[in-house]
């Protein structure tokens, strides 16, 4: 069942999208409950799912001990689904019970590549996230060790 469009409209990543674009995305995402302690991503694993936080608290930690937490509605997990080599760069653990929107990474990448206007809007927001997180990950995609 498609995700309710009003849920998508409330998220910053989708705020500039048209009704038609939101309708297209709504068929690709589903709501997922997450339990405290559940691992959503593992550093080095193939990046197969992109997540958007709806509720709960999550920690992404990296090799070398660097970490940060996500706790705002609309925070993104699994941005590596659209970045070569398509491997998660950090491990994400739920610190509390919560809820996320989940989208298959290949479908997310296909969506971005197949619609230039939609892709530009999404990539603009994703680039901001990547830039904010760059201090945690070196150029090779591995967390810094020094």
FIPA-198900 format. One record per residue: residue in one letter; residue number from 1; x, y, z of N, C-alpha, C in turn. Coordinates in steps of 0.1 Angstrom, whole numbers. Layout:
REM FIPA-198900
 residu num   n.x   n.y   n.z  ca.x  ca.y  ca.z   c.x   c.y   c.z
      A NUM     X     Y     Z     X     Y     Z     X     Y     Z
...
This chain:
REM FIPA-198900
 residu num   n.x   n.y   n.z  ca.x  ca.y  ca.z   c.x   c.y   c.z
      X   1     8   -12     0     0     0     0     9    12     0
      X   2     6    22    -9    14    34    -9    14    42     4
      X   3    25    49     7    26    57    18    17    69    16
      X   4    11    74    26     2    86    26    11    98    21
      X   5     6   105    11    13   117     6    15   128    16
      X   6     6   129    26     7   139    36    19   136    45
      X   7    23   124    46    35   120    54    47   125    46
      X   8    47   123    33    59   127    25    60   142    25
      X   9    48   149    23    48   164    23    54   170    36
      X  10    53   163    47    58   168    59    73   167    61
      X  11    80   161    52    94   158    53   102   168    44
      X  12   113   173    50   121   184    43   126   179    29
      X  13   130   167    28   136   162    15   126   163     4
      X  14   113   162     7   103   162    -3    95   175    -4
      X  15    99   185     3    91   197     5    89   205    -9
      X  16    98   204   -18    97   211   -31    91   203   -42
      X  17    86   191   -39    81   182   -49    66   185   -52
      X  18    62   182   -65    48   184   -69    40   172   -64
      X  19    27   173   -65    18   163   -61    21   150   -69
      X  20    23   151   -82    26   140   -90    39   133   -86
      X  21    49   141   -83    62   135   -79    60   128   -65
      X  22    53   134   -56    50   128   -43    42   115   -45
      X  23    33   115   -54    25   103   -57    34    91   -62
      X  24    44    95   -71    53    85   -76    62    79   -65
      X  25    67    88   -56    75    83   -45    67    75   -35
      X  26    55    79   -33    46    72   -23    45    57   -26
      X  27    46    53   -39    45    39   -42    58    31   -40
      X  28    69    38   -37    82    32   -35    87    31   -21
      X  29    80    38   -11    84    38     3    73    30    11
      X  30    78    25    22    69    19    32    73    22    46
      X  31    64    23    55    67    26    69    71    13    75
      X  32    81    14    84    87     3    91    89     6   105
      X  33    85    -2   114    87    -1   128   101    -6   131
      X  34   108     1   140   122    -3   144   122    -4   159
      X  35   128   -15   164   129   -18   178   143   -13   183
      X  36   143    -9   196   155    -5   203   166   -15   201
      X  37   178   -11   197   189   -21   195   190   -26   181
      X  38   179   -24   172   179   -29   159   190   -22   150
      X  39   197   -30   142   207   -25   133   201   -23   119
      X  40   201   -10   114   196    -7   101   206    -8    90
      X  41   218    -4    93   229    -5    83   242   -10    90
      X  42   250   -17    83   263   -22    88   274   -17    79
      X  43   284   -10    85   295    -5    77   301   -16    68
      X  44   303   -13    56   309   -22    46   299   -31    39
      X  45   286   -32    44   276   -40    37   271   -33    25
      X  46   266   -40    15   259   -34     4   248   -25     8
      X  47   248   -13     3   237    -3     7   225    -6    -1
      X  48   216   -13     5   204   -17    -2   191   -10     2
      X  49   191    -2    13   179     5    17   182    19    22
      X  50   174    28    18   175    42    22   163    44    32
      X  51   166    51    43   156    53    53   155    68    56
      X  52   143    72    60   140    85    65   133    84    79
      X  53   139    90    89   134    89   102   120    96   104
      X  54   110    89   109    98    94   113    97    97   128
      X  55   103    87   136   103    89   150   115    80   155
      X  56   119    83   168   129    75   174   143    82   173
      X  57   153    75   179   166    80   180   176    69   175
      X  58   186    74   167   195    64   160   209    69   161
      X  59   218    60   162   232    64   162   239    58   150
      X  60   247    66   143   255    61   132   269    62   137
      X  61   276    51   137   290    51   142   299    45   131
      X  62   312    50   132   322    47   121   334    41   127
      X  63   342    35   118   355    30   122   363    42   128
      X  64   370    39   139   378    50   145   371    57   157
      X  65   358    52   159   351    57   171   343    70   169
      X  66   342    75   157   334    87   154   319    82   153
      X  67   310    91   158   296    88   158   288   100   159
      X  68   275   100   154   266   110   157   252   104   158
      X  69   243   112   163   229   107   165   219   114   156
      X  70   209   107   152   198   113   145   185   112   153
      X  71   178   123   154   166   122   162   155   131   157
      X  72   157   137   146   147   146   140   139   139   129
      X  73   126   141   129   118   137   118   124   142   105
      X  74   126   133    95   132   137    82   146   134    81
      X  75   153   131    92   167   127    91   169   115    82
      X  76   180   114    75   182   104    65   193    94    69
      X  77   190    81    66   200    70    69   202    63    56
      X  78   214    59    53   216    51    41   218    58    28
      X  79   223    71    29   226    79    17   235    71     7
      X  80   243    62    12   252    54     4   245    46    -7
      X  81   231    45    -6   224    38   -17   225    45   -30
      X  82   229    58   -30   231    65   -43   245    69   -46
      X  83   255    64   -38   269    68   -39   277    56   -42
      X  84   285    56   -52   295    45   -54   305    45   -43
      X  85   308    33   -38   306    20   -43   294    13   -38
      X  86   284    21   -33   271    15   -29   273     6   -17
      X  87   281    11    -7   283     3     5   281    13    17
      X  88   274     8    27   272    17    39   285    21    45
      X  89   287    33    49   299    38    54   299    38    69
      X  90   287    36    75   286    36    90   276    25    94
      X  91   276    22   107   266    12   112   256    21   120
      X  92   243    18   117   232    25   123   225    16   132
      X  93   223    21   145   216    13   155   205    22   160
      X  94   193    16   163   182    23   169   185    24   184
      X  95   185    36   189   187    38   204   174    37   211
      X  96   163    39   204   149    37   210   140    31   199
      X  97   129    27   204   119    22   194   115    34   185
      X  98   112    32   173   109    43   164   102    37   151
      X  99   101    47   141    95    44   129   103    51   118
      X 100   105    44   107   112    50    95   104    47    82
      X 101   106    55    72   102    52    59   114    45    52
      X 102   111    34    46   122    26    39   119    26    24
      X 103   130    27    16   129    26     2   141    18    -3
      X 104   138     9   -12   149     1   -18   158    10   -25
      X 105   171     8   -22   182    17   -28   182    17   -43
      X 106   180     6   -49   180     5   -64   168    13   -70
      X 107   157    13   -63   145    20   -68   147    36   -66
      X 108   154    39   -55   157    53   -52   166    59   -63
      X 109   177    51   -66   187    55   -76   180    56   -89
      X 110   172    47   -93   164    46  -105   155    59  -106
      X 111   148    62   -96   140    74   -95   148    87   -98
      X 112   159    88   -92   167   100   -94   173   101  -108
      X 113   176    89  -114   182    89  -127   172    91  -138
      X 114   159    87  -135   149    86  -146   141    99  -147
      X 115   142   108  -138   135   121  -138   144   132  -134
      X 116   149   139  -144   160   149  -141   155   160  -131
      X 117   143   165  -133   138   176  -124   137   170  -109
      X 118   130   159  -108   129   153   -95   143   149   -89
      X 119   151   144   -97   165   140   -93   172   152   -88
      X 120   172   163   -95   179   175   -91   174   180   -77
      X 121   161   180   -75   155   184   -62   160   175   -51
      X 122   159   162   -53   164   153   -42   179   154   -40
      X 123   186   154   -50   201   155   -49   206   167   -42
      X 124   199   178   -44   203   191   -37   202   189   -22
      X 125   192   183   -17   190   180    -3   200   169     2
      X 126   202   159    -6   211   148    -2   225   153    -2
      X 127   229   162   -11   243   168   -11   245   176     2
      X 128   235   182     7   236   189    20   240   180    31
      X 129   233   168    31   235   158    42   249   152    40
      X 130   253   149    28   266   143    26   277   153    31
      X 131   275   166    28   285   176    32   285   177    47
      X 132   274   177    54   274   177    69   281   165    75
      X 133   280   154    68   286   141    74   300   139    70
      X 134   305   147    61   319   144    55   330   144    66
      X 135   329   152    77   339   150    87   340   136    93
      X 136   330   128    92   330   115    98   336   105    89
      X 137   337   108    76   341    98    66   352   104    57
      X 138   363    96    55   373   102    46   370    99    32
      X 139   379   104    23   376   103     8   374    89     3
      X 140   380    79    10   379    65     5   366    59    10
      X 141   358    66    18   345    61    23   347    53    36
      X 142   359    54    42   361    47    55   362    58    65
      X 143   358    55    77   359    65    88   374    68    91
      X 144   377    80    94   390    83    97   395    76   109
      X 145   408    73   110   413    65   121   423    73   130
      X 146   425    86   126   434    94   135   426   105   141
